[in-house]
């Protein structure tokens, strides 16, 4: 489930509101209850146990539905104490286990600092997360997709009376202030209350992401079935890309230059990743793979992060995929590749073999991949940053 909010934060930012109907649209979503009340805010998630999580502004609920506010505020306080107690117990067990495993002092200090941060954190004051059983809900009225971004920007800017204003008015207000709200970056995680651990799978994922953010994880990169530690292979694996062209002569030329010296690859890259992660005893492993699709004229970069379980298997946490056209000119990236010292001698041999056109295609493929890798890195960094701001944030779910 974590972050269903994150999905909302970046919701179709390219859609815009062009062509919106002339009729005024509400700026918030509405959850109409069978008891007669209308709850104004936005739906955060639909949980597995038939419960709707709905986010509202504390100030609005207190003014519009004071009885509901008192009821939920009382439940929220008791719930927060129970959740905090659970986190502190989990942190103590985690620290004991890591200490017994003789983990580095810096890592143990990170866990100690995080426990202290959890214990001393103060409840936020802007947003409340209300829980309703599906049986309590009469109707859910969502917003137009682009207006969800508008709502989140308004909440972040703490615009007054959002619940009583049309979306078009907020749009006009932001435009007058010369704010491009469709491109505005949003983070409301710190304004949400503490979330409890859903289950043990959720806790494993939280720990893995926290560990990776503190450099206690592993990043593997490669193409095909070859994976190497990113710390040992900072540059793109140009050799593997050329091999994908299916030219045995080129493959032989590049074989000795591959990271790992052309060692036998695993029959399954995921199994290989699990084996390496288990050997290094890390809690999290990220795998970034280059997938050539030369017949289609494109390159693809697949990115994923996993938690390592006690049995050595990998539990998926997040994945992304991005593709690019290799025929698009990329002079800077191509120049960067041509200046790679590993290629100087190979280029001479390629010329002798009369395989220059294949090499040119490989260089274009490599240039596209460099660009895609940069985009993938930015996407992953955003995901990691938003999901490690708080260990007690919304759960990732299964």
N, C-alpha and C positions, 0 to 999 in steps of 0.2 A: 504493500500500500504506500510506502514511502518512496518517493513522495508523490502521492496523488496531487498534493499541493504543488510540487515542483513541475508537474505536467501543466498545471494551471498557470504557473508563473511564466511559462514560455509558450502559452497557448496560441498557436496559429498567428504569430505576430505579423505574418506577411499578408494576412487576409484583408485587413482594413475594414472600413465601414462604408465604402462606396456602394451605392445602390441600396442603402438601408431604406426601409419603408418610411414614408412621411409621418406615419402615426408614431407618437411618442412611445418609446420603449423604457421599461423600468431599468434602473441602474444596478439592481440587485436581483438575486434569485429568491424565490418564495417557496417555503415548505408549509403547505396548508395542513393543519392537523385536524383530526376528526373531532377533537374537543372544541374546535371553533377558532383557535388562534392561527394567525399567519406569522411565520417566522421569517425574517428578512436577513439575507446574507448570501452565502454560497455553500454548495455542497462540497465537502472535502472528499468524502469517500463513502462507498457502500461496503461494509465489512462482511466477512464470511458468515457471521452469525445473525444475518438479517437485521443489521442495525445501520441506520444512516447517521453519519457524522456531519454536522452542519455548523459552519462557522458564522458567528454573529459578532457585532461590536458590543462590547460590554455596556457602553454608554447608551446605546439604542435600546437594548433589552431592558435595562433598568428603568428607562423612561416609558417605553411602550407597554411593557408587560412586567410590572414590578413584582407580581406574585411569582411568575415564572423565574424572574431573576433571583429572588430570594431562595427559591427551591434549588436552582442549579448552582448558585454560589455556595450554598451549604454542602451540596454533594461534591462540588469541585474541591473544596478545602479538604474534606475527608479523603477524597480520591488522591489528591496530590501527596498527602502524608503517606498513604499506603504505597504509592508508586515510588516515592523517594526511598522509603525503607527497603523496598525490593531492589532498587538500583544499588544501594550501598552494600547490601549483602552480596549481590552479584560481583561488585567490584572487589570486595574483600576476597572472595573465592578466586577470582581471576588473578589478583596480585599474589596470592599464596601459591597458586599453580605456576605462575611465571617465575617466582622466586625459587621454587623447588627445581625448576628447569634451568637454573643458573643463567637467566636471561640478562642482557647488559644492564648496568646500573641506570643508564640514561632512559632506557625503556621503562624500567620499574618506576623511575621518578615521574615519567609521563602519566603512568596509571595512577600514581599517588596524587598528582596534580589534578587529574580529571575527577577523581573521587572527591577531592576538596571542593572543586568547582561545582559539582552536583549538589553537595551538601550545603553550600553557601548561596546557591542561586535563589533569586527572589522571583515570586510569581509575577508574570507580566500583567499589564492592565488594559490593553486595548481589545484583544480578541478572546472570545470564549468558544469552546468546541462543545456543542450540545449533541447528545445521543438520543435517537428516537428509534423505537422498534418500527419495522415496516408496517405492522398492524396499527400503529398510531397515526400513520400518514394517510391523508385523503388525497393529496395532489402535490406534485412537485413541478414547479414552473421554472425551467432553465432560462438562461440568457442566450442571445445569439453568440456564437463562438468568439467573434472579435470583441464583443462587449465584456467578456470575462476578463480580458486583459485590461480594459478600461476600468473595471471595478477594482481590480487588484492595484492598479496605479493610484486610484482614488483612496484606497485604504492605506497605501503606503504614504501618501501625501497627507493623510488625516483630514481629508476634505469633510466639511460638516454636512450633516443631513443627507448622506448618500442614499439612505433608505427611502427618502421622500422625494428624490429628484429623478427626472428622466435622464437616460443615458446621453441623449443628444445635448442636454444642457452641460453635462460634464465634459463632453467632447468639445463643445464650443469654448468652455472655460479654459481648457488645456491649450487649445489652438490659439486663443487670444494671448495666453502666456507663452506662446511659441514653444510648447512642449510636444515633442513627437511621442505621444504615449504608446504608440504601437511598438516603438523600439526601446522603450524604457526598461531597464533591467530591474527586476523585482526580487526582493527577499523578505518574506514575512515570517520566516521560521522563528526568529527571536521574539515575535509578538504572539506566538501561540503558547498555550500552557504545556506543561510536562506531559509526555505520552508514556504510557507503560509499555513494557515488553509484551508483545502479542503471544509469543511462544518461543521455544528454544531455537527454532530456525531463525526467527527474527533476531534473537540475541547473538547468534553466531555471525549473522551478516553485519550487525552493528559493530561487533568486535573486529571483524575483518576489515571493514572500511576505516575504523579508527586506527588500527594497526598500520594499514597501508599509508594513511595520511601522516603517520609518524615514522615513515621509512622502515617499517617492519614487515614490508611485503616484497614481492618480486615482480619485475616487469620483464616478460619474455616477448621477443620480436622474431619474426621470420616470414618465410613464404613457403608454400607447399607444406611439407611435413617437417621442415627444419625450424627449430626454435632455439634461440640463444638468449642469454641474459643481456638485457639492453645496456647494462653497464659495460659489457664487453663488445658491444656492437652498436656504437652510437650512430654510424652511418647506415644508410639503406643497403640492403643486401642486393646489390646490382647483379652479382653473379647468379643468384637464384632466379632473378628476373629473366636474364638472358637464356638460362637453361630452359625456361618455360617456352621459348620460341621453338623448341623441338629440334634444334640443330645439334646433332651429336658433336660435331667438330667444335662448336662454341662451348658446348657443355664440358668437353674435355679440357678446353683451355681455361675455363673458369673454375674447374673442380678444386684445384689446389689452393685457390684464393678464397674459398668459402670459409666463413667462421666455423671452427671446429674441424677444419681439414677434410671435409667431405665424409664425415662419419656417417654410419648407417642411421637413417631416420626411423622413428617409430611409425608403425602402420597407422597410427591415429594420433593427430596432434594434441587432442585433449588428454589422451592417456600419457603422452609425453610430458605435457605441462604438469599433470598431476604427479608424475614421477619426480620431476625436477623440484617441484614445490615441496614434496615429501622429503626429498634428500636434504633440502635446505631448511626444513622445519619452519616454514613461514606460515602465517595465518591467512594470508591473501596473496593471490597471484593474478596479475593482469596479463592478458595475451593480446598482442597486436599483430595481425597477420595481413600480409599483402597477397591478394588473390588476383592474378593476371587473367583478364578476359580479352585477350588480344584479337580473337576472331570477331568480337563485337566492338573492337576499337576502344576499349575502356579498361581502367584499372579500378580495383576495389580494395578498400582497407576495412577490415573487420576488427572491432575492438571489444573486449569483454573483460570483466573482473569476476573472480570467483573467491569463495571462502574455502579453505582447506579443512575438511572434516577429520576427525580422529582416525577414521579408517583409511585415510589417504585420498579419498575421493574428493571431487570438487563440486561445490554448490554454487550455481549461477547467481550473481547479484545484479549485474547490469550488462547490457551489450549495445553496441552501435555499429552502423554500417554506412559507408559513404563511397560513392563511385565518381569517376571523372573521365572525360573524353581525352584520350592520349594524343589526338590530332591537334588539340588546342596549343598554340605557341606558348612556351614557357621559357623564354631566353635565359633568365637568371638561373632557374633550376637546372637547365641543360648545361649552362656554363659551369655550374657547381659540380655536376657529374663529370664533365669532361676534364676538370682539373683534379679529379681524384687520382692520386699517385698509383693506386692499384691498377688503374686502367691503361697507363701509358704503354707498357710493353704489350698488353693484350691488343690494343688498338693497332699496333704495328703488325701483329700476327693476323689480325682480321683482314687487314688490307691485302696481305699476301694471299689469303684464302679467297679473296673476292667476295667476302660476306659483309661488305659495308652497309648494304641496305638493312640487313638484320640488326646490325649494331645500331644504326640510326633509330630503328624502331624500338630497340631496347632502351636507348637513351631517352627517347620521348616517353616511354612507359615509366622509366625511372623518375623523370621530371614530374610527371603527373602524380606519382606516388609520393614524392617529397611534399607536394602541395597537399595531398589528401592526408598524409600523416600529420601535418601541421594543424589541419582542421580537426582531425580526430583528437589530437592532443588538447585542443581548446575545448572541445565538447566534453571530454573526460574530466578535464580540470574543473569545469563548471559543475558537473555532476558530483565530483568528489567534494568540492568546496561546500556545496549546498547541503550535502548529506553527512558532513562531519562537523558542521558548526556546533551541533549539540548531540551528545550521545543519547539524550532523552527526547529527541525529536520524534516526529511521526514515524511509525514503523514501516519497514520496507515490505513486509509481508512475504508470501510464498510465490 
